[in-house]
Amino acid sequence: SMGNDDGAIDERPAHEVTIKDFYVARHEVTVAQYRTFCKATGRVMPAPPNWGWLDDHPVVGISWDEAVAYCEWLAKQEGKRFRLLTEAEWEYAACGGANKNTTTGEASGWYAGNTDGAGTKPVGSKKANTMGLFDAGGNAAEWCADWYDKGYYAQSAGTSPTGPAQGNGRVIRGRSFGDEPKPLTFRYGLAPASKKPTVGFRVCYE
């Protein structure tokens, strides 16, 4: 069950979807991992956030296009189809699978309330969810592969949905160190070129 009938208008209606098996990273891409990519490809690291670059923190301030470029580079290195998660995959993984849990408490999430909004924290330093994923609902919000459309759920495909064919923004899921907690069904969109100090990404492969 994807979405939330008690949530914001873009989280409705709740609807049944089926997705294929996939593997997902246990934590968000770190500063150290992204720096390795930059060195290998001759890219320049983005401007550091106020708290500086810390190797074991999630990398933030990355555009959607840069996140996709990282996935494509990693796929060549590993010989696997690394990519961003679809929105449906993200929600399934973040909520712990079919036994859906849409809340993230202090034990498993970094939010404004336990970070003072001062910055990211080391990945994996809070409790994992039931699927072994860290920081799914906090620390950094995460880019997803899909275009964003607030009315998409009313017409979503029932099998392996990938979002609308076009749009102005890409989906962001999860909350960050600068946000207050909200259900894991919370969603919004950002222009693909946007670079926010609260937004990073996670990878998966089929």
N, C-alpha and C positions, 0 to 999 in steps of 0.2 A: 504494500500500500504506500503510494507516494503522495506527498502533499498533506494538507491539514485543513479540515473543514472549519476548524475554530481559529485558523490563522488569518493573516492578511489576505486581501483579495487575490494576490498573485500566488498564494499557496493553495487556492481552491480551484476545483474540487479535489478532494482526495480521490485517487484512482489507482486501479491495479495495473502494474506493469511487470513484465518478465524480462530479465536481462541475462546475458550469457555469462559464463564463468570468466573471471578476470583476477589478476594479481594486483595488489595495491601496496604502495610503499607504506611502511609503518609510521613514518613521520614525514613532515614537509621537507622539501629540498632545503638543505642547509647552505649557509654562507660558504663553507669549505667546498661543498660539492659544486656550487655555482662558480666559484673561483677557478676550480679545475677546468670547467667548461670554458671559461673566458680565456684562460691561459692557452688551452689547446686550440682555440679558434681565433686567437688574436683579438678578441673583444676586450673592451675596457669595462671593468666593474662599474655598475651604476653608482651614483653619488650615495655615500653612506647615510643612514638615518642619524638622528641626533645622538644616539647612544653608540654609534660606530659599528663597524663590522666585527662580529664575534663568531668564530668559526662554527660553534655548535648551536647557533641560533638559526631560525628559518630565514632565508633570504627574502627580503621584501623590496618594494619599490621596483618591481619587475613588471613590464607590460605583458599582455597576453601573447603578443608576437614573440617576445623574448622567451617566455615560458615554452612556447611551441618549438622554438629553435633549440632550446635545451633538450627537449624530448627527442627531436630528430637527431641531434648529435649523439645522445645516449643510445638511441636505437642502433646507430652505426657502430658504436663501440661494443655493444653487447650482442648484436645480431638478433634483437627482439624488437617488437613493435611498441616501443614506449610512446606514451601519449598522455594528454590530460584526461582526467576522468570525465565521462558524460555526467550531466546533472543527476540522472537516475542512479548511476553507479556511486556517485558521491554520497547521495542520501542513504542508499542501502548500506554502504560501508560505515558511514558516520553514525548511523542509528543502530548499528550492531546487527544488521541482517534482518531476517523476516520477523524476529521478535523485537519489533520496533521500539526503540527508546529515544524520544525526541528531546530529552533534557540532558544537559551537561552541568554538573555541579562543581563546587570548588575543588573537589578531589581530582577532577580530570580536565579542568579547563582554566586557562589564563585569561582573565577579563580585567576591565578597568577596576573592578572591586578588589582584586588581589594583586594588581600590578601598579596601582595608582596611575594607570595610563602612561607609564614612563617608557615602555618599550617591550620588545620581545623577550622571551626566556629560552633557556636551552631546550631543544626538542627532547621529548621523551622524559621530561622531569615531572610530569604528572601521571596519574594512573591511566592505563590504557583502557579502551572500551572492550566490550565482550569479544570483538574480532581482533584484538591485539593492536589497534590503531591508537596512536598518540596524537593529541592536539587536534582532534577532528572538529571540535567545537570552539576552540580558542587558540590563543597565541597569534597566529596569522590567519586572516580569511584567505580563501583559496579560489583561484581561477578554475573554471570548468570549461569544457570544450564548446558547449552550446551557445548559440545566440540567445539573448534574453528577450522574452515577450511575456508581459504580465498576464496575458490571457491564454497562454499556450496550453495550460493543463486541461482546458475544456476540449481541446482537440488533439491531445497527445496520442502518439502511437502506443499501442498496448505492448509491443515487443521491441526491446532495445531502442527506446526513444533517443533521438539525438538532437531534439530541439527544432525550432523553425529553420527554414532554409536561409533566411537572411535576417538582419536586424541592425541596430545601431550600437548595441552593447553586448558584451559577453557575460555569461552568468558568473556571479560571485556567490560562493556558499561558505557558511561558517561565520563565526564571529572572531574578533581579534582582541588583543591586549587593551585596545582603546575603547572597546564596546561594552555595553551591558549584556548579560546573557539573554538569549532569545532561543526559542525552539530550533532544533536542527533542520526544520523545514523552511526556515527563513531564507529568503533569496532576494537578490537584487542584480542590477546590471551596471557595467562600466564600459566605457569606450575601450576598445582593444589597445589603444595607445596609452591609456592611463597608467600612471605609476604612483601607487599609494604606499606610504610607509606602514600601512596595516595589512597589505595584501601580498601573499606569496603563492605557492602552488605545491601540488603533490603529483606524483607520477603513477601510472599504472601500465600494465601490459596484458594482452590477451593470451 
